[in-house]
């Protein structure tokens, strides 16, 4: 698949990380080896819990900003969870 994607990853400490990427699987692998992200470096391993296709980089970046401002509960609703693990 081509284009940009918004993704949400669940971190080892129970937090959620929201980002964008063209290749989400590769980006999660990068997070899990500690590449380019201070926030996730000490919260590994991450597991991918949500992906949303965006039509452009600008749309993906705007959506990322929107979702990062969501409360935990709203992120879990987006992900499809009803309660914490």
Wavefront OBJ file of the C-alpha trace (Angstrom):
o trace
v 0.000 0.000 0.000
v 1.167 3.496 -0.787
v 0.531 6.820 0.868
v 0.751 8.056 4.422
v -0.680 6.396 7.500
v -1.514 7.462 11.022
v -0.678 4.779 13.564
v -1.084 4.205 17.263
v 1.277 1.889 19.120
v 0.825 0.489 22.611
v 3.994 0.848 24.695
v 5.282 -1.526 27.376
v 4.435 1.001 30.105
v 0.789 1.100 29.012
v 0.946 4.435 27.188
v 0.022 5.031 23.569
v 2.304 6.570 20.968
v 0.770 8.231 17.907
v 2.758 8.847 14.741
v 2.694 8.848 10.960
v 4.668 6.851 8.420
v 4.664 5.626 4.848
v 5.638 2.111 5.967
v 4.059 1.472 9.364
v 5.510 -2.012 9.877
v 9.031 -0.717 9.230
v 8.436 2.265 11.519
v 7.286 0.030 14.399
v 10.429 -2.068 13.886
v 12.490 1.145 14.070
v 10.772 2.108 17.316
v 11.509 -1.334 18.742
v 15.250 -0.988 18.115
v 15.330 2.544 19.536
v 15.708 4.429 16.259
v 14.880 8.182 16.108
v 12.320 8.499 18.865
v 13.151 9.562 22.390
v 9.641 8.858 23.741
v 9.567 5.191 22.741
v 13.244 4.457 23.390
v 12.586 3.446 27.000
v 9.072 2.088 26.467
v 9.880 -0.829 24.182
v 8.565 -3.119 22.946
v 5.737 -1.426 21.097
v 2.830 -3.192 19.468
v 0.790 -1.732 16.648
v -2.855 -1.307 17.677
v -4.329 1.060 15.084
v -3.664 2.184 11.494
v -5.560 4.757 9.457
v -4.827 5.593 5.819
v -4.475 9.302 4.963
v -4.580 10.835 1.496
v -1.429 12.981 1.866
v 1.413 13.919 4.177
v -0.389 17.119 5.175
v -3.575 15.210 6.015
v -1.619 12.629 8.003
v 0.231 15.329 9.958
v -3.027 17.173 10.748
v -4.700 13.933 11.826
v -1.697 13.045 14.009
v -1.971 16.378 15.798
v -5.706 15.824 16.303
v -5.325 12.290 17.691
v -2.392 13.239 19.948
v -4.755 15.680 21.661
v -7.320 12.927 22.338
v -7.782 11.663 25.877
v -6.713 8.098 26.613
v -10.356 7.028 26.667
v -11.023 8.563 23.260
v -7.906 6.892 21.800
v -9.110 3.557 23.157
v -12.514 4.146 21.595
v -10.779 4.839 18.273
v -8.706 1.705 18.655
v -11.816 -0.289 19.500
v -11.006 -1.114 23.097
v -13.584 -0.997 25.832
v -11.217 -1.256 28.789
v -7.537 -1.352 29.672
v -5.697 -4.702 29.430
l 1 2 3 4 5 6 7 8 9 10 11 12 13 14 15 16 17 18 19 20 21 22 23 24 25 26 27 28 29 30 31 32 33 34 35 36 37 38 39 40 41 42 43 44 45 46 47 48 49 50 51 52 53 54 55 56 57 58 59 60 61 62 63 64 65 66 67 68 69 70 71 72 73 74 75 76 77 78 79 80 81 82 83 84 85
